[in-house]
Amino acid sequence: MTGVRCAGPQARAWLLPLAAVILNQAVYYGGGWIAQGLYHHDWTLPLDRAVPFLPWTVSVYFLCYLFWAVCYVSAARQKKMFAYRFFCADFLAKAVCLICFLLLPTTSIRPSVEGDGLWEGLVRFLYQVDAPVNLFPSIHCLVSWLCWIGMRDREDIPSWCRYMCFWTAAAVCLSTLTTKQHVMIDVIGGIALAEAAWRAAGLESVFRKYAHAMDYFARRAAHVLSIRE
């Protein structure tokens, strides 16, 4: 992947994560809004019903946002080729998510939350703010696994940190099941999509188009905001 003229580190450090957040919100809420009148499939399997409902795991489900922020900001600050590949993979994966949300709308039946404890209250809050739609593939699992992918081959961080990223991503995927936010096919789909998007982003023909587009926007933004590279 040579010959790609990329934006400087200052522009990448804020533009790439910002673009990823905007894209994520547009795909999730836009896809849900467009598909709201369509038939939604319930892909709950008997094995999903056997998974216990564990309200305390909502803590993992919520804390993953911090995990994402750290990993995405760290990726944006890496060497330009790595940074663009990581966020290209995020872009490709979210594009596939939007297609799935529109062509295969999904839903599930959530359990009744009993009890007045902290975790039960947080689960009820989660259910209120997050409708059971846009389930396949799971964005929670997709983003968490992509964070792990972005860390697993980096030699500039200690091995214990890479292991921690793996187990954090695995814990987030498991929490989507134990909070009854997703079913197993959603988890598998999210992980598989993250791996496929990372491989696709490594293709030079794909990488170049994304890098050139983001390079253009980064330089335009830097000019407008008078950022000196």
C-alpha positions as CSV (number, residue, x, y, z in Angstrom):
1,M,0.0,0.0,0.0
2,T,2.4,2.6,-1.3
3,G,2.0,6.0,-3.0
4,V,-1.0,7.1,-0.8
5,R,-0.7,10.7,0.3
6,C,-2.3,10.9,3.7
7,A,-3.2,13.7,6.1
8,G,-0.9,14.6,8.9
9,P,-1.1,13.1,12.4
10,Q,-2.9,16.1,14.0
11,A,-5.7,15.9,11.5
12,R,-5.9,12.1,11.7
13,A,-6.0,12.1,15.4
14,W,-9.4,13.8,15.6
15,L,-10.9,13.4,12.2
16,L,-10.8,9.6,11.9
17,P,-12.5,8.9,15.3
18,L,-15.0,11.7,14.8
19,A,-15.9,10.4,11.3
20,A,-16.3,6.9,12.8
21,V,-18.7,8.2,15.6
22,I,-20.8,10.1,13.0
23,L,-21.0,7.1,10.7
24,N,-21.9,4.8,13.6
25,Q,-24.8,7.0,14.7
26,A,-26.0,7.5,11.2
27,V,-26.1,3.8,10.4
28,Y,-27.7,2.8,13.7
29,Y,-30.4,5.4,14.0
30,G,-30.8,6.0,10.3
31,G,-31.1,2.3,9.6
32,G,-33.6,1.8,12.4
33,W,-35.7,4.7,11.3
34,I,-35.9,3.6,7.7
35,A,-36.7,0.0,8.6
36,Q,-39.2,0.7,11.3
37,G,-42.2,-0.2,9.1
38,L,-40.7,-3.5,7.9
39,Y,-41.2,-7.0,9.2
40,H,-38.5,-7.8,11.8
41,H,-37.2,-11.3,12.2
42,D,-36.6,-12.9,15.6
43,W,-33.6,-15.3,15.3
44,T,-33.6,-16.4,18.9
45,L,-32.5,-20.1,19.2
46,P,-33.2,-22.6,22.0
47,L,-29.5,-22.2,22.9
48,D,-30.1,-18.5,23.4
49,R,-32.9,-19.2,25.8
50,A,-30.5,-21.4,27.8
51,V,-28.1,-18.5,28.4
52,P,-28.8,-17.0,31.8
53,F,-30.0,-13.4,32.2
54,L,-27.3,-11.7,34.4
55,P,-28.2,-8.1,35.1
56,W,-24.8,-7.3,36.6
57,T,-23.1,-7.8,33.2
58,V,-24.8,-4.6,32.0
59,S,-21.7,-3.0,33.6
60,V,-19.5,-4.6,30.9
61,Y,-22.0,-3.6,28.3
62,F,-21.8,0.0,29.3
63,L,-18.0,0.2,30.1
64,C,-17.2,-1.0,26.6
65,Y,-17.7,2.5,25.4
66,L,-14.5,3.5,27.3
67,F,-12.7,0.5,25.7
68,W,-13.8,1.6,22.3
69,A,-12.7,5.2,22.9
70,V,-9.2,4.2,24.0
71,C,-8.7,1.8,21.1
72,Y,-10.0,4.1,18.4
73,V,-8.0,7.1,19.6
74,S,-4.9,4.9,19.9
75,A,-5.5,3.5,16.3
76,A,-5.8,7.1,15.0
77,R,-2.5,8.0,16.5
78,Q,-0.6,5.1,14.9
79,K,1.4,5.1,11.7
80,K,-0.7,6.5,8.8
81,M,-1.1,3.2,6.9
82,F,-2.3,1.4,10.0
83,A,-4.7,4.2,11.0
84,Y,-6.3,4.3,7.6
85,R,-6.6,0.6,7.4
86,F,-8.3,0.4,10.8
87,F,-10.8,3.1,10.0
88,C,-11.3,1.8,6.5
89,A,-12.3,-1.5,8.1
90,D,-14.7,0.3,10.4
91,F,-16.3,2.1,7.4
92,L,-16.7,-1.1,5.4
93,A,-18.2,-2.9,8.4
94,K,-20.7,-0.2,9.1
95,A,-21.7,-0.1,5.4
96,V,-22.5,-3.8,5.6
97,C,-24.4,-3.2,8.9
98,L,-26.6,-0.7,7.2
99,I,-27.4,-3.1,4.4
100,C,-28.3,-5.8,6.9
101,F,-30.4,-3.4,9.0
102,L,-32.5,-2.5,5.9
103,L,-32.7,-5.9,4.2
104,L,-32.8,-8.2,7.3
105,P,-34.4,-6.2,10.1
106,T,-34.3,-8.1,13.4
107,T,-35.8,-8.0,16.8
108,S,-36.0,-10.1,20.0
109,I,-38.2,-10.5,23.0
110,R,-36.5,-9.2,26.2
111,P,-37.1,-10.6,29.6
112,S,-39.1,-8.9,32.3
113,V,-36.6,-7.3,34.7
114,E,-37.4,-8.0,38.4
115,G,-35.9,-6.4,41.4
116,D,-34.9,-2.8,42.5
117,G,-31.1,-3.2,42.6
118,L,-28.6,-1.1,40.8
119,W,-28.0,-3.6,38.0
120,E,-31.7,-4.2,37.4
121,G,-32.2,-0.5,37.2
122,L,-29.4,-0.1,34.7
123,V,-30.9,-2.9,32.6
124,R,-34.3,-1.2,32.6
125,F,-32.6,2.0,31.6
126,L,-30.8,0.2,28.8
127,Y,-34.0,-1.3,27.5
128,Q,-35.7,2.1,27.5
129,V,-33.1,3.9,25.5
130,D,-32.1,1.1,23.2
131,A,-35.0,-0.5,21.2
132,P,-34.6,-4.2,20.3
133,V,-33.8,-3.5,16.6
134,N,-30.7,-3.4,14.5
135,L,-29.5,-6.6,16.1
136,F,-27.8,-8.4,13.3
137,P,-24.9,-8.1,13.1
138,S,-24.2,-6.8,16.6
139,I,-22.4,-3.5,16.5
140,H,-21.3,-4.0,20.1
141,C,-19.5,-7.2,19.1
142,L,-18.3,-5.8,15.8
143,V,-16.6,-2.8,17.3
144,S,-15.2,-4.6,20.3
145,W,-13.7,-7.3,18.0
146,L,-12.3,-4.7,15.7
147,C,-10.6,-3.1,18.7
148,W,-9.0,-6.4,19.4
149,I,-7.9,-6.8,15.8
150,G,-6.3,-3.4,15.9
151,M,-4.3,-4.4,19.0
152,R,-3.3,-8.1,18.4
153,D,-0.4,-7.6,16.0
154,R,1.0,-4.4,17.5
155,E,4.5,-4.8,18.8
156,D,4.7,-1.4,20.5
157,I,2.4,-2.5,23.4
158,P,3.2,-5.2,25.9
159,S,1.7,-8.7,25.4
160,W,-0.4,-8.4,28.6
161,C,-2.2,-5.4,27.1
162,R,-3.0,-7.3,24.0
163,Y,-4.3,-10.2,26.1
164,M,-6.4,-7.8,28.1
165,C,-7.9,-6.4,24.9
166,F,-8.9,-9.8,23.7
167,W,-10.6,-10.8,27.0
168,T,-12.3,-7.4,27.1
169,A,-13.7,-7.9,23.6
170,A,-14.8,-11.5,24.5
171,A,-16.4,-10.2,27.7
172,V,-18.4,-7.6,25.8
173,C,-19.6,-10.2,23.3
174,L,-20.7,-12.4,26.2
175,S,-22.4,-9.5,27.9
176,T,-24.6,-8.9,24.9
177,L,-26.0,-12.4,25.4
178,T,-26.4,-12.2,29.2
179,T,-28.1,-8.8,29.1
180,K,-30.4,-10.3,26.4
181,Q,-29.5,-7.5,24.0
182,H,-28.5,-9.9,21.3
183,V,-28.7,-13.5,20.3
184,M,-25.8,-15.8,19.2
185,I,-26.2,-15.2,15.5
186,D,-25.8,-11.5,16.1
187,V,-22.6,-12.1,18.0
188,I,-21.2,-14.5,15.4
189,G,-22.1,-12.0,12.6
190,G,-20.4,-9.1,14.4
191,I,-17.2,-11.0,14.9
192,A,-17.1,-12.4,11.4
193,L,-17.8,-9.0,9.9
194,A,-15.0,-7.4,11.8
195,E,-12.5,-10.0,10.5
196,A,-13.8,-9.7,6.9
197,A,-13.7,-5.9,7.0
198,W,-10.1,-5.9,8.3
199,R,-9.1,-8.2,5.5
200,A,-10.9,-6.2,2.8
201,A,-9.4,-3.0,4.1
202,G,-6.0,-4.6,3.5
203,L,-6.6,-4.7,-0.2
204,E,-4.7,-1.9,-1.9
205,S,-7.5,-1.0,-4.3
206,V,-10.0,-0.6,-1.4
207,F,-7.5,1.1,1.0
208,R,-6.5,3.7,-1.6
209,K,-10.0,4.9,-2.2
210,Y,-10.7,5.3,1.5
211,A,-7.3,6.9,2.1
212,H,-7.7,9.4,-0.7
213,A,-11.2,10.4,0.5
214,M,-10.2,10.9,4.1
215,D,-7.0,12.7,3.0
216,Y,-9.1,15.2,1.1
217,F,-11.5,15.8,4.0
218,A,-8.7,16.0,6.5
219,R,-6.8,18.6,4.5
220,R,-9.9,20.6,3.9
221,A,-10.8,20.6,7.6
222,A,-7.2,21.5,8.5
223,H,-7.4,24.4,6.1
224,V,-10.7,25.7,7.5
225,L,-9.5,25.3,11.1
226,S,-6.0,26.6,10.3
227,I,-4.4,23.5,11.7
228,R,-0.7,23.4,10.9
229,E,0.6,20.0,10.1
